Amino acid sequence: MSQILIPDFDSSKSLLFQDLYFVRKKSMVHTTVIEAVCTVCQKGLDDGMSVTAKRIGPNLRLFCQYHIPQE
């Protein structure tokens, strides 16, 4: 509960506002999230695998602990 007392220049008059609710406009969040899965076997964190990102040329690829290429 919130209250705001607004006194007037004349001390005999004042306003009291009670139960004010200040409504904020909700902002929409736009995202392009995809699940991180291995590009070889398509297994991810839900399957108990650790997924690592590795840059191969200009592309970024995701690999599990069993399919990560050696240098």
trRosetta pair geometry for C-beta under 8 A, 3 or more apart (Angstrom, degrees):
i j d omega theta_ij theta_ji phi_ij phi_ji
1 18 7.1 -6 -175 -173 104 86
1 19 5.8 -44 -139 -91 85 67
2 18 7.8 166 88 -155 47 43
2 19 7.2 120 49 -108 63 16
2 20 5.0 -67 80 49 111 91
3 16 6.6 -12 -167 -171 105 90
3 17 6.8 159 -155 83 53 57
3 18 5.2 -10 -105 -106 87 68
3 20 7.8 144 -94 4 23 102
4 16 7.6 164 82 -153 48 46
4 17 4.7 -1 54 54 95 107
4 20 6.5 13 -2 -9 111 148
5 14 6.3 9 -175 166 90 122
5 15 7.4 160 -156 85 45 53
5 16 5.4 -11 -106 -105 73 77
6 14 6.6 169 84 -167 51 74
6 15 4.5 -6 58 60 103 101
6 16 7.8 -166 23 -75 70 33
6 17 7.3 40 -6 -7 107 103
7 11 7.2 -9 -167 -118 112 58
7 14 4.8 -31 -114 -115 55 110
8 11 7.7 -163 72 -78 77 19
8 13 4.2 -11 37 92 147 97
8 14 5.7 -146 3 -87 84 51
8 15 7.4 87 -44 -10 97 86
10 13 5.0 47 82 23 104 100
11 14 7.7 -6 -163 -44 42 106
17 20 5.6 43 138 -57 114 118
35 44 5.5 -16 154 -122 109 174
35 45 7.8 -134 -170 27 97 96
35 46 7.9 -22 -162 -9 137 114
36 44 5.7 135 91 -141 59 113
36 45 6.6 54 70 -19 99 106
36 51 4.6 159 138 100 111 156
36 62 5.6 -161 -166 -144 83 155
37 42 5.2 16 156 -158 132 48
37 43 6.4 159 -156 77 91 16
37 44 3.9 -70 -96 -62 74 107
37 51 6.8 -99 -116 -106 15 144
37 62 6.5 103 78 102 32 136
38 41 4.9 17 88 48 132 79
38 42 6.2 -92 67 -38 78 14
38 43 5.4 9 20 51 117 69
38 44 7.0 -161 -6 -74 71 57
38 49 6.7 -55 -31 132 119 154
38 51 6.3 -141 -62 -117 70 95
38 62 6.0 -130 -109 118 33 87
38 63 5.5 45 -136 -148 89 34
38 64 3.9 -45 -73 -22 135 94
38 67 5.6 99 -168 45 131 135
39 42 7.9 26 -143 -70 14 57
39 61 5.1 -58 -6 -165 149 100
39 62 5.7 130 -29 61 89 69
39 63 6.6 -46 26 -80 90 63
39 67 7.9 -148 59 117 70 141
40 63 6.8 37 2 -128 110 80
40 64 7.4 -106 51 21 104 96
40 67 4.2 -154 36 -160 147 161
41 64 6.3 -44 46 13 118 136
41 66 7.5 20 -3 72 146 118
41 67 6.2 -179 -7 -31 104 144
43 47 4.3 -77 -164 59 100 155
43 49 4.8 94 124 -6 109 149
43 64 5.6 17 75 -69 102 150
44 47 5.9 105 55 16 46 98
44 49 6.2 -147 170 58 8 110
44 51 5.9 -11 -140 -51 67 137
44 64 7.9 -129 -94 -85 31 106
45 48 7.8 64 -175 -65 37 13
45 49 6.7 -105 -86 64 30 67
45 50 7.7 42 -101 -109 74 35
45 51 6.4 -78 -53 -1 81 114
49 64 4.3 -37 179 -139 134 118
49 65 6.3 -157 -162 10 82 92
49 66 7.8 -74 -135 6 116 97
50 64 6.8 117 70 -156 49 64
50 65 5.0 58 55 -48 96 110
51 62 5.3 8 -179 -178 110 110
51 63 7.1 154 -154 77 63 29
51 64 5.9 -41 -97 -94 64 58
52 62 7.1 155 77 -153 34 61
52 63 5.6 -28 64 65 85 82
52 64 7.8 120 17 -128 80 12
52 65 7.4 90 -7 -81 112 57
52 68 5.7 15 59 -98 128 130
53 60 5.6 0 -172 -179 110 105
53 61 7.2 152 -153 80 59 36
53 62 5.6 -35 -96 -96 65 70
53 63 8.0 142 -104 18 18 73
54 60 7.5 155 77 -156 30 60
54 61 5.7 -28 66 67 81 86
54 62 7.8 142 19 -102 73 22
54 63 5.9 -4 11 9 120 118
54 68 6.5 130 -33 -147 144 90
54 69 7.0 -176 116 42 162 91
55 58 8.0 -42 -170 -163 98 11
55 59 7.2 161 -152 88 61 39
55 60 5.5 -35 -97 -100 70 68
55 61 7.7 142 -109 19 20 74
56 59 5.8 -21 68 71 78 90
56 60 8.0 138 22 -111 68 20
56 61 5.3 2 13 6 116 124
56 69 7.5 64 -88 39 125 142
63 67 4.9 -136 -161 93 98 88
63 68 4.2 135 114 -89 136 64
63 69 7.0 -144 -90 -4 166 70
64 67 5.3 61 50 26 81 97
64 68 7.2 -128 82 -38 34 82
65 68 6.5 -28 -141 -8 27 115
